């Protein structure tokens, strides 16, 4: 007879089987995409709400469009890789309901062409207080609102799509984990 002593091992239940590194990577990737989805969901909802506010509830008091003349213009040249643009600061004078206004506040814009003294520039006036003007009209607020709504929905869609991919395709979830590790290694190598 042999003197081999065996120690009994507890049976492994189906739910507690040892996991492979691939399974762990998949689980982490799914967790990461879920967190990313919820973060993008919150940010997207916030952006959509701001867009809805701009589109429907923001009351821009500068509703009347007026053509003004540019005064005291100062333009600085700005070069980038492809072309030259100009940042111009200037005052305006305009006539509204037969009365001429020359507010002291300056407008600053960036344009492809420099402005010159006497050039025409469109401003929007508050009819209740004609000396109060802006270079943003109602269309600007509505356009901003529409863009923000689409941007918020796009972010929510990207978050949902990546989460769906990680639960639908295990290899995508594992690749999310690998990309996280590679990003961490790259971040540590910078310092």
C-alpha positions in Angstrom: 0.0 0.0 0.0 1.1 3.5 -0.6 1.5 6.2 2.0 0.1 9.0 -0.3 -2.0 11.4 1.6 -4.4 13.5 -0.3 -6.1 16.5 1.1 -9.7 16.9 0.2 -10.5 20.0 -1.8 -13.8 21.8 -1.6 -15.8 21.4 -4.7 -15.9 24.5 -6.9 -19.4 25.6 -7.5 -20.4 26.8 -10.9 -20.6 30.5 -9.9 -17.2 30.6 -8.3 -15.0 29.1 -11.0 -11.6 30.7 -11.2 -11.7 33.5 -13.8 -9.2 34.0 -16.5 -7.4 37.3 -17.1 -9.6 37.7 -20.2 -12.8 37.5 -18.1 -11.4 40.0 -15.7 -10.5 42.3 -18.5 -14.0 42.0 -20.0 -15.6 42.8 -16.6 -13.4 45.8 -16.1 -14.1 47.0 -19.6 -17.8 46.7 -19.1 -17.5 48.6 -15.8 -15.5 51.3 -17.5 -17.9 51.8 -20.3 -20.9 51.8 -17.9 -19.2 54.6 -15.8 -18.4 56.5 -19.0 -22.0 56.2 -20.1 -23.4 57.6 -16.9 -20.9 60.5 -16.9 -21.8 61.3 -20.5 -25.5 60.9 -19.7 -25.3 63.5 -16.9 -23.1 65.9 -19.0 -25.4 65.3 -22.1 -28.6 66.0 -20.1 -27.1 69.2 -18.7 -26.1 70.4 -22.2 -29.5 69.5 -23.6 -31.2 71.5 -20.8 -29.0 74.5 -21.5 -29.9 74.2 -25.2 -33.6 74.0 -24.5 -33.3 77.0 -22.2 -31.5 79.0 -25.0 -34.0 77.8 -27.6 -37.3 78.4 -25.7 -36.9 80.3 -22.5 -34.0 82.8 -22.8 -35.4 86.2 -23.4 -33.0 88.2 -25.5 -34.1 91.8 -25.1 -31.9 92.9 -28.1 -34.5 92.3 -30.8 -34.3 95.2 -33.2 -31.6 94.9 -35.9 -29.8 98.2 -36.6 -27.0 99.1 -39.0 -24.3 100.9 -37.1 -21.0 102.7 -38.1 -17.7 101.6 -36.7 -15.7 104.1 -34.7 -12.3 104.0 -32.8 -11.3 100.8 -34.4 -8.1 99.0 -33.3 -7.2 95.7 -35.1 -4.4 93.3 -34.3 -3.2 90.7 -36.7 -3.3 87.1 -35.7 -1.4 84.5 -37.7 -2.1 80.8 -37.6 -0.7 78.1 -39.8 -3.0 78.7 -42.7 -4.1 82.3 -42.8 -4.2 85.7 -41.1 -7.2 86.9 -39.1 -7.8 90.1 -37.2 -9.0 90.8 -33.7 -10.7 94.1 -33.7 -12.0 96.2 -30.8 -14.3 99.2 -31.7 -17.1 101.4 -30.7 -20.3 101.9 -32.8 -22.7 104.7 -33.4 -26.3 104.0 -34.7 -29.6 105.7 -35.2 -32.8 104.2 -33.7 -36.2 105.9 -33.9 -34.6 109.1 -35.2 -32.1 109.4 -32.3 -28.4 108.8 -32.6 -26.6 106.7 -29.9 -22.9 106.3 -29.3 -22.5 103.8 -26.4 -19.1 103.7 -24.7 -18.8 99.9 -24.5 -16.6 98.2 -27.0 -17.3 95.3 -29.3 -14.4 92.8 -29.9 -14.6 90.4 -32.8 -12.3 88.2 -34.8 -12.7 88.5 -38.5 -10.9 87.5 -41.7 -10.7 91.2 -42.8 -9.8 94.2 -40.7 -12.5 96.7 -40.0 -12.0 100.4 -40.8 -13.4 103.6 -39.4 -16.9 104.1 -40.9 -17.6 100.5 -41.9 -21.1 99.2 -41.4 -21.7 96.7 -38.6 -25.0 95.1 -37.6 -26.0 95.4 -33.9 -29.2 94.5 -32.1 -31.0 97.1 -29.9 -33.2 96.7 -26.8 -36.4 98.7 -27.9 -37.1 99.6 -24.2 -33.6 101.0 -23.8 -32.1 101.9 -27.2 -28.7 102.7 -25.7 -28.4 99.1 -24.7 -27.1 97.0 -27.7 -25.5 93.7 -28.5 -24.0 92.0 -31.5 -26.0 88.8 -30.7 -29.5 88.6 -31.9 -32.3 86.1 -31.4 -31.0 83.9 -34.2 -27.7 83.5 -32.4 -29.5 82.2 -29.2 -31.7 79.9 -31.2 -28.7 78.6 -33.2 -26.7 78.0 -30.1 -29.7 76.2 -28.5 -30.1 73.8 -31.4 -26.3 73.1 -31.5 -26.3 72.4 -27.8 -29.3 70.0 -28.0 -27.6 68.0 -30.8 -24.3 68.0 -29.0 -25.9 66.7 -25.7 -27.8 64.0 -27.6 -24.6 63.0 -29.5 -22.7 62.6 -26.2 -25.5 60.5 -24.7 -25.5 58.4 -27.9 -21.8 57.8 -27.9 -21.9 56.8 -24.2 -24.7 54.4 -24.8 -23.2 53.0 -28.0 -19.8 52.2 -26.3 -21.6 50.6 -23.3 -23.8 48.5 -25.7 -20.7 47.4 -27.6 -18.9 46.3 -24.4 -21.9 44.2 -23.3 -22.6 42.8 -26.8 -19.0 42.0 -27.8 -16.7 40.7 -25.0 -13.6 41.4 -27.1 -14.5 45.1 -27.2 -14.8 45.2 -23.4 -11.4 43.6 -23.1 -9.9 46.1 -25.6 -11.4 48.9 -23.4 -9.4 47.5 -20.5 -6.2 47.3 -22.6 -6.7 50.9 -23.8 -7.0 52.0 -20.2 -3.8 50.2 -19.3 -2.0 51.7 -22.3 -3.2 55.2 -21.4 -2.0 54.8 -17.8 1.4 53.6 -19.1 1.6 56.5 -21.4 0.7 58.9 -18.6 3.4 57.6 -16.4 6.0 57.8 -19.1 5.3 61.5 -19.5 6.5 62.2 -15.9 
